[in-house]
């Protein structure tokens, strides 16, 4: 399946939570499948921290890799593009086609860099809503996403309660935990302390690669589980028989992280990483209800399917259950499942079959009868 | 939970009795709801607003494909989410014997439900008694397990159940013996002749 990147350019400025607004915002999006005649089969898929609008298919048959959730989305797959019109967008503040810190500020004519406003998850969702309006969709069939995508999903249900029939937050939380804020802090410090960062004013060919790679390595550990690391690497050494008695990589796990860091800097921008992680730090659905999640979710109308994974310690099941219990207290319709998996947070991308079957069956029940 | 998967409400007398308690629009919570087919039946035939709790992820998936909202959860401490009288009816059918603390669950279900319907297997049925008299743990169609692999850790009798309700100030508003073959005898001597029973309960202070 071939998908084509498209752009939605806003004619009106986009108001932001921080009080500023952005002119000339562009949101990159892709679609797969066909929108039906009454526009009732559209599903918005929200990506995680470093994802993009390319959710499925390939841009060109010669592409090495398909979109990031291609195992889940496509013709005849769990989110079946023969049935549904699937939309992926790149988040506001990103670096994969949407307006972000590296974009040119139409007012000053120069890249924003650190002058980019600090955005929030609600800002990202506000931008996505414009894309959905632009596509002529009054009500989405579902909004689905994992991790930071799950936060957007929850924000959708709160910001636009009648804009969707179903909500599927996966491996996520209604507020970003102090532990996660702490990890983000260390990741950003790694970037900010890279001499190449230069307060955000780095040239593309001389970017803070080391800092960004370190941030990624740290984050990557949090996506895995102790079990995965043990099973995948154990204490085995990388192409050697004995320790080198120095600080280069001896262990396979070290060289794996290095590889992950190196690959990441090829596709991601350091400033975008700062802004997007900050948006996750600020995410707290209960900010305006004094910590009361049931009050925050009082007006949601969509039916929920909440999914967590047993070995996910970044967004543990307890946090999903907090969402579930708040919805039950509000007498909303909600289903919840904890999928048994050893993969840690990454399970939301790896446990395709267990998750996919559930999502498919749930979506079927939400379809508008034609 | 161990409830039969291809649940046929007409063949499960206890579920027939429970189903009759449900009025249109009632909020019904089923603890240990299996694949959700009983709740799907209540939704369809009784226009009830339903929710199931189920521990087995496989069965949780089947509830979802049956269009029944379900929370994956064990039943010990599972009801903390629910406010008093959050449901019109809480159903515990053939599940109580698998719970770690049935007494705590009983007190919870009459708190979160205006009414609760509990069906269970009567361990004092004459066949069970005969098997025990012969020196063996009872085994039959309803109790197919060996003593060492049974999930039924808290089997009881109709008489036990009545006494427990009395001790916890739980009001029994209806008691329906489930008979296998001697309906007449079951009515008058349920603890000896009924294979099970459905109890409808309320908080005594109501």
Boltz contact constraints between the chains, C-beta under 6 A:
constraints:
  - contact:
      token1: [A, 325]
      token2: [B, 81]
      max_distance: 6.0
  - contact:
      token1: [A, 328]
      token2: [B, 81]
      max_distance: 6.0
  - contact:
      token1: [A, 333]
      token2: [B, 69]
      max_distance: 6.0
  - contact:
      token1: [A, 335]
      token2: [B, 64]
      max_distance: 6.0
  - contact:
      token1: [A, 335]
      token2: [B, 69]
      max_distance: 6.0
  - contact:
      token1: [A, 335]
      token2: [B, 70]
      max_distance: 6.0
  - contact:
      token1: [A, 336]
      token2: [B, 71]
      max_distance: 6.0
  - contact:
      token1: [A, 336]
      token2: [B, 72]
      max_distance: 6.0
  - contact:
      token1: [A, 337]
      token2: [B, 60]
      max_distance: 6.0
  - contact:
      token1: [A, 337]
      token2: [B, 72]
      max_distance: 6.0
  - contact:
      token1: [A, 338]
      token2: [B, 72]
      max_distance: 6.0
  - contact:
      token1: [A, 358]
      token2: [B, 61]
      max_distance: 6.0
  - contact:
      token1: [A, 358]
      token2: [B, 64]
      max_distance: 6.0
  - contact:
      token1: [A, 361]
      token2: [B, 64]
      max_distance: 6.0
  - contact:
      token1: [A, 361]
      token2: [B, 65]
      max_distance: 6.0
  - contact:
      token1: [A, 362]
      token2: [B, 64]
      max_distance: 6.0
  - contact:
      token1: [A, 365]
      token2: [B, 67]
      max_distance: 6.0
